[in-house]
Amino acid sequence: MTLTRRHFLATSAAITVLPYAAKAEAHSMHTFDTASGQITMHPVEHASIVFETPAGVIYVDPVGDAEAYADFPAPNLVIITHEHGDHFDPETLAAVAPDAPMITNPAVFELLPDDMQNRAMAMANGDITTMLGVDITAIPAYNTTEDRLDFHPMGRDNGYVMTIDGFRVYVSGDTEDIPEMRSLENIDLAFVSMNLPFTMDKEAAASAVNEFAPRYVYPYHYRGRDGGTQDPQEFVALLNDGIEGRTAGWYGDDVMPEG
């Protein structure tokens, strides 16, 4: 379901929980055109995403029950942001991506079993590579608030920008509102984390997004210790005109406006 800022404000009084069939149909609508095909985004849970692209199938931070991936094609590439358990799980990787190449930050690379290291590449902040014909840049992801610095210290974790058939996708990983995010350019599709105390609140997330101005943005990773106080629809309402906010069923109880 697409929620522009204007559409959200006009319809926010009528909210309904989607039944399973409707949610499945809505998930199929998360598609974006590129020069030679489409990118389809599948929200799995919390921070886990599957992309079907003209270049191949890309899993980002696959964790949890392998059955959650049973209906998706096998990955051609796996990308991991950092080592926390809601982003990195070797057992899940072994089950859903037994042969796929991987890109990780250096800290995760050191934690991989030998067989996974043999097909993995470690990317530090600022590194650039190309896999599957996709240009990939590792973007810093870190905390800046004094009492949060131990969660995601500067220099360790990654977000990523993937340029797929000319279409630029940014996945923030776990980060606060940082200069490296604000300085991003020409982003078509963004995924921005927001939960406390691990990342940031919706106001900080929206402020950063309004500066780098992607065409489309999904809030994700918006529940945790704070019990889900960062409402994705409230985030959408804070976006500037020209930025299309979208929501997806990360937690199995997504809500959408009627009409």
Steps between C-alpha positions, in 0.01 A plus 500: 500500500634843403459775755593844377508764769185658358315169468593397852375823652173477311423142601670441834170492688393174333750225579438130459710190553555305180403133478769261381383487136488878473844533654639248254353702213641820645847346526488420129453872434841595640653523152717763336586541134858501373639542150468129418256354750360531848623482856255331736554554871374243749491598869585191704522616862649792693827560310490213248424578134491300177550677167418337169687706240606485135850414628390217730349435841656687792435422867580769758556395862318164485430370850241291682296202386613372160134429419448874466707478179339186357292690243789712373755405233842397629736797533771584252654734758465558875587833660547539877523830685639393841520223756199558727264205513215680325731547199741205500424133569742234366238225536251690287771573243590132479137408445388764250827589324728196507689597184442872444784752508481749785600855578545588867666757718844391633366407845248254356760358263714400799201317652419295190581129489785414262272377222307828505817710515614328181207653311479831689648846453558741787421864423603780734331839509553672166602190306354449152460177306295347219320165523234365261556819304375697803718784626508484881632764739536444875352800681588565867233410756552609860360667810570860593300543824726466805307224678464296178859493376566143614217362287648592162843667529630712216701307241370149567161453331373556149202625314512447124416677178431258215472628144289243319446564130541872567256496796665601828386324820618603848463267799600688814575217740498608865593866515400837627463818296859531376671732249577208268128431468408864449761535223367213289407597145266370232341230718193345340395269786601518867446284808558692823510354850328663798470352847626601842751481652682315222454738207291821492149631536263577215571874509874449453442240229261727310734798533787305342278359227366845417858614440618223267154477341460151356214439258356226724571411862396221734542527876619164630655358819246703699436271795726385780562589860275805468198280421446652159454864595628619161185488290580453130193693390594793722843491334334514156299803609825688574640459148529789260288508187674317217617214726266203484479314830398136491424248773536123496419199717823461693320379813202309361241755613542778249226758479383701202248781444170405345419629155 
